Amino acid sequence: MTSKDRQRELERARYERVQARLAQQQAAAKKRNKITAAVAAVAVVGIGVGVAIATSGGNKTDSAASSTPTSASSTPSGSPTSPAPTSSSPEKIGYTKTGNASKDVGVPTYNAADAAKPYSATISFNSGDLSFDALTTKAPYTTYSFKYLAGKGYFNNTTCHRLVTSGIYVLQCGDPSGTGSGGPGYQFQDENLTGATYPAGTIAMANAGPGTNGSQFFIVFKDSPLPANYTPWGKVTAGMDVVTKIAAAGEDDSNGQGDGKPKQTVTIKSVTIK
């Protein structure tokens, strides 16, 4: 193994440790929220409709890449941990409501015929536009969810919270809270993982472990040696220079060297589906 390879392995290991820590923090937050909801339910047990109001919330955290990638909710947001199940896995196929939504737009009702239809999308950043083709036949639940969220304005005026420029090379977006721990209030299974690689131009889901996809995704701006744990669901067709310029501006190392918030504020103004 060359010194360059060893350095790459060290960087990836450090990245995965950061993601694992984020996933642990998210799990702890979810547990705290469940306890809070239970206490609230007991407190209003004699008030009638108050019970429904007090317990109507939930909690959710996500990570592509990161997201990191997971954020790649996210190693993206979560982090690359153990291999994630493919869409053929028998458990939890479809959208499962879970936790509080960072921006509540409901839960999509999957329609296989609509999900199979190809589409392209344009993400309008404050610094320019990026367009991609959705891999609808390879990741139908993922691409259907993204189209649903985009149609509801879920991504409008949200910031991309993570940029990784060492070991792997990704910009992670999709959390309206801008914290890296937010999501749409539902999760769904991984897809298209068999033989997955992450060359420049790949768009993939961030997660916090197997089957925890939500809304966070990451854009790969340079070939990245990630494990096949993150659903690849889009391919950039134009505007990659927008992301490379964001990367060139650097990040603040808040998650460790080469991993943090973009120094240049990155805002998704809107997403257009064609």
N, C-alpha and C positions, 0 to 999 in steps of 0.2 A: 504494500500500500504506500503510495507516495505521500509526501508531507501535505500536498494539496488535498488529497483524499481524506487524510486524517483530520485536517482542519474542517473539511466539509462535514465529516461524521460528528465532530465535536459541536459544530454549530447546530446541526440538526438535533443532536441529543439535548442541547441547551434549550432549543426551541420547544421540543416536546415536553421538557420539564416545566417550562412556563405555561404551556397549554394545560398540562395536568393540574397545575396549581389553580388556574382559572376555572377548570371544570370542578375542582373541589370547592372553590368559593361559591360557584353557582349552585352546587348541590346543597351546600350549607344554607344559602339564602332561601332555596326552595323549602328546606325543612323548617326554617324559621317562619316562613309565610304560612305553611300548613298549621303550625302550632298556633300562630296568631289568629288564623281563621277559626280554628277549633275553639279557642278561648272566646272569640267574639260570638260564636254560635251559642255557647253556653250562657253568655251574659245576656242575650236577648231572647232566651228560650220562651219567655212568657209574653212576648210582645207581638206575636202573630207575624205580619209581613216583614217585620224587622229581621227575622231569621233569614229569609230569602235574600234580603239586601246585604246582610252582613256576610253571608257565605257565597255570594254570587261571584266573587273574585276568585283568582287562583294565582299561580305563579308560574313563571317560565323563564328559563334562561336559555341562551343558545350557546359558531364558531367556529372559515374558513376558513382555511385555510384556511379560520381560523381560524376564523376563521378563521384564527388565524388562519391562512391557510394554514377555522376552525377555523380566516381569519382567517384562513383561511381561513358559534355560537359556538368549537371552534378552534381550531388550530390555526388552522384556521378554526373560529371561536372555539372553542373547546380546544382540542389538541389532538394530534395524531396519537392515538393510543393503540388499542388492539384492533385487528382487522374488523371492519364493519361488515354486517351481513348484506347480501345482495337482495334485489327485489324479489327473488324467488324464495326468500326466507318466509316461513309460514306465519311468523308472528308479526302483529301490528302492521299489516298492510293497509295503507290509506292514511287519512289525516285524523290524528287523535288530539282532541282538545286538551290542552294542558297549560296551567299557569296563567299569569296575567300577560296580556298583550301590551307591547310598548305603544302600539297604535292599533286599536281594536277595529278590525274591518270584517270580522266574522271568520268562518271556516269554509273553504271551498267544498262543493259537492262534486266529486270526481265524475267526469263524463269521458269514457274511453274514446268515443268517436271524436270529440272535440280535442282531447289531449293528443291525438295522433296527428292532428293538422300541423304542418310545419309553419314556423313563423320566424321573423327576424325582429330585433329590438334595437332601439337606440337609447343609450343612457346619456342624458345631457348633464354634464358636470359644469360647475362654475368656470372651468378652464377649457371646455371644449366637449365634443361629442365622441362617444365610442359606440360602435355598432357591432352586433354579433348575430349569428344564427343559432337558434335553439335546437338541441338534439332531441327532438320530441319522440322519436322512435326508440331511442336508447335510454332516455330518462323521462318517461311521460308524466309521472307524478311530480317530479321536480319542476319540469318546465310548465306544467299546468298550474302549479302553485305560484310560480313567479309571474305568469301572465295574469292570474287572478289578483295577486297583490298589486301589480302595476296598474291594473284596471281600476283598483280602488284608491289609487293615489298613495299607497302605503309608503313608497320610497321617496315621494316628493319632499324636497327641502330637508333631507337627512344627510348627516355627515359620515364620511368613511373614517372609521376610528383606528385603523391599524395599517401599518406599512412595515414590511419585513424586507430588508435589503442585504441580508447576510445569510448564506447557507441555502435559503430559499428566497424567492423573489415574488412577493404578492402584495396586492392592495386589497384590504378586506372592508366590505361595506354591508349595508342591509339591516342595520340596527337603528331604528328611529331614536332610541335613547342616547345613541352615541357613546355608550359605555362598553360595548362588547358583550353585554350580558342580557340583552333584550331580544325579543322575538315576537312572532305574530299571535301567540296564544295557542298554537297547535304544532305538532311534530309529525314527521313521516319518515318512512324507511329510506335506506340508501339504495342507489341504483347505479348500474353501469360501472361496477368496480372491477370486474374481471379484466386483468391486464391493463388497468388504468395507469396512465402516465400523465405528467403535467408539464408539457412544453409551453413555451411562450404563446400567449393567445388563448389559453384554456380559461374557461370560467367554471368554477366548481363550488360545491357547497361547503361552508364551514360547519363544524359540528362540535358537540361536547361528548362524543362517543357514538357507538353504533346506534342507528335509528333515531337520532336526535336532530334531524334536519328541521330548520325553521325558515327564517328569512335571510340569514347572513350568508354571504357568498364572497368569493375572492377571485380576483383577476390576476393571472400569472403573467408577469411582464418579462420574465427571463426563465429559460428552462430550469425547472426545480425538482430536486430528487425527493419528492414526498412519497410516503407509502400509499398504497392504493386503498385509502380509507375515506376519500372525499369524492362524492359524486361529481364527475365531470359532465356538464350539461350544456355547455355553450362554447362556441368558437368565434373569436373576434375576427371581424371582416374589415374593419376600418377604425381608425382613431387610436391605435396602440400608442402613438406618440404622445397622446394626452396623458396616459398612465406613466410612460417612461419619464416625462418631464416632472410629474409629481414625485416619482422615485428619486430623480436627480436632485430635487430640493431637500431630500433627506427626511429623517424621522428623529424623534427626541430621545430614543433609547430608554423609554420609560418601562419597557418589558425586558431590558437587557440590551447589550450592544447589538445594533443593527435591527432592533425590533421595538417599535413604539408608535406613537401618534405621528401622522404626517406633519412636518413643519409647515407645509403649505396647506391651509385649510381646504379640504376637499368636500364639496357639497354636491349631492345629486339633486338637481333642480327638478327633473322629471324623467319618466321612462315612457317611451312610445313603442307600442307593439304594432307591427305591420304584417 
